[in-house]
């Protein structure tokens, strides 16, 4: 018996997503890459078709969150690993790119020094060693991917090797991001203490507030989200993804069948960390600030609720959940700032109690009932 | 430091001998000299003579009522003018009396001198206060007087202070032998001020080699003692942190052990206990201000009940429906914690509220001059030991405790033998929550009470449970003790943040070796 010839990866990548998926992705790409930036740039502010600044900012932010949610879904929905520390990787990516943006300020800061303002404030005379080379975009991007990947591989290898799983793993990841937050809060760590990085001026030579830059950033983020969806879809439909789902359902049985779950989990874990880091790097120029509060356990656990609200184990679910929760947050914090936390708490409780498959699951149930009736 | 009444007592005590004795007239005359140096020398001489009669004269000098009339120094006493040296009244009062001015330097010397003279006072409290003052600042001229006072002194606390002051003054003596003896005597001290003094005499500044040697030997002894004191202090703060962690983690160990449920709202149950303490304090302040010192005793049952009721409500309405889905429970209880925090914020305001220590808990036990163990922390260590003992008795000796153990080990089998598992769950959850409430009472005595206070202890108490192993009280105790001590010892060595990170790394590495915690249940378990 000869093994079936392996298809080229491009074909497999294409085959991973069904036709409807490609159509939806195409529509999304057309909207986010062409229509929205086009309307933003080329219609006058008074026109009814014009896309205002804040829509672009909120949209960009939510797409970054959606990437994080898809990454979270990869490890939680498909591999059964509930990480309460994804915010750490998001923030690490943000900080790595933030270093590049800080160097981009040049002498335009408050103190007109070559050093970032917070270093002048701390009376430092030279850049610390880990800031070296961060004025080059390529090196900064390498850091965006490399540092979180390294942290994820080291931590994951330790944790998965000793078979820490379930709530134990969740707790340890939460402690990890908590410890990192404390570390980044210190001024001596060299990342601006509790103020973090802000007041960015330019990115790759272009002004960060120029409409062209903002539209490009928006389009880039949309492309990153689309890429993430295709990649994760490919991963979870591959043979590797099947083993991953089997590990989620019963790790012991998978082990008895002769697979070593360590490598499967480690790869998914690291991939999710890198995706979060990329989202973080895109997030920083959108909102113009990165500080240690992104690493707080509370913001990491919120990521899990985006996925839960949308529906675990699907790819559209996390995107939907991230958008729904964050739009609700934007609306509540303006309309009823006191009630937002109550509402968020209620979502956590109600979704876990009554919507185990999220909004998508609810939609499917309603549809099925409609068909059978 | 010195109250007016003490001064008055000293003056009364000295008034009688003052009439009989006469001071050195030359020295008294020099008090009225032009130059400050002359005045300083005169003050020193009068004090070194140790005659109590000098006290009112120096007092007058410091108050600015001492005057120079021709060649005589005079001071006013009850409307009359007396000769400062002899104490005899001058009648008629001299017309040309001019007040003697003193600068701050002289005034300081006079103050020290007055303290030295008070060392000879009959009242023990006055002597001790004076010795305390002099132990910090004694000049070499006082050495003989201090020696005399030391020889007469019987009160041990005052003796210790005097010995220090004496050695201190002798260290400045021009005689090398006296300096060497003083350096040796100072080896018995444990204060950082003495350390600085010895360090000066062990170095190049000291001309005499013998003194340098003696000072260096004493310096080493003092350093050892100081290091020991610091170590003891750190050990104590480690035990104190461990007792807090234990209170926070005990309840968590019970709920996690029984139901396999990680309750992310556990820290908020601590917070509810602390706010219950605040509420009881407010009620006491309004209704029973006389018994305010005992509000903590009343707060203990109130906090236990408040937290237990909230915990049982959580179990009945949410957690019950999520059995067998630990990850979902984690998220749902996190949601509950958000709701609880926001509810407290709306009720009591976002700021911290003030919970005061009762008077019997303020202050501390002085282990060494630089090491003070605060009473409130000592009380908390005792309190958590009591709570631990009660929980241990409850789990090990009561019928309900037996049910809890049975459900922890095998829920289905326990149910088959007639254990009402549902009710046991609720009660066990209430117990765990109540213990967290007790932790809140303890925490309110040493930390800020605010809506977010629980979150800081949440991660730590989880680490205790993870490290200690599931359903193991002994594991939780050892894990809390270990984490508390390691954190505080590392903190002294590397700072708080690095210590926290190091502890986390240690926990992860430890779990590598013993994935089931310190006290793993024996036997092999395959999960389903």
Interface residues (C-beta under 8 A of the other chain):
Chain A: X76 X82 X84 X155 X158 X159 X161 X162 X163 X164 X166 X167 X168 X170 X171 X172 X174 X175 X176 X178 X179 X182 X183 X185 X186 X250 X251 X252 X297 X298 X301 X304 X305 X308 X338 X341 X342 X344 X345 X346 X347 X348 X349 X351 X352 X353 X356
Chain B: X262 X318 X321 X322 X325 X326 X327 X328 X329 X330 X331 X332 X334 X335 X336 X337 X338 X339 X341 X342 X343 X346 X455 X459 X462 X463 X466 X497 X500 X501 X504 X507 X508 X509 X511 X512 X515 X526 X527 X528
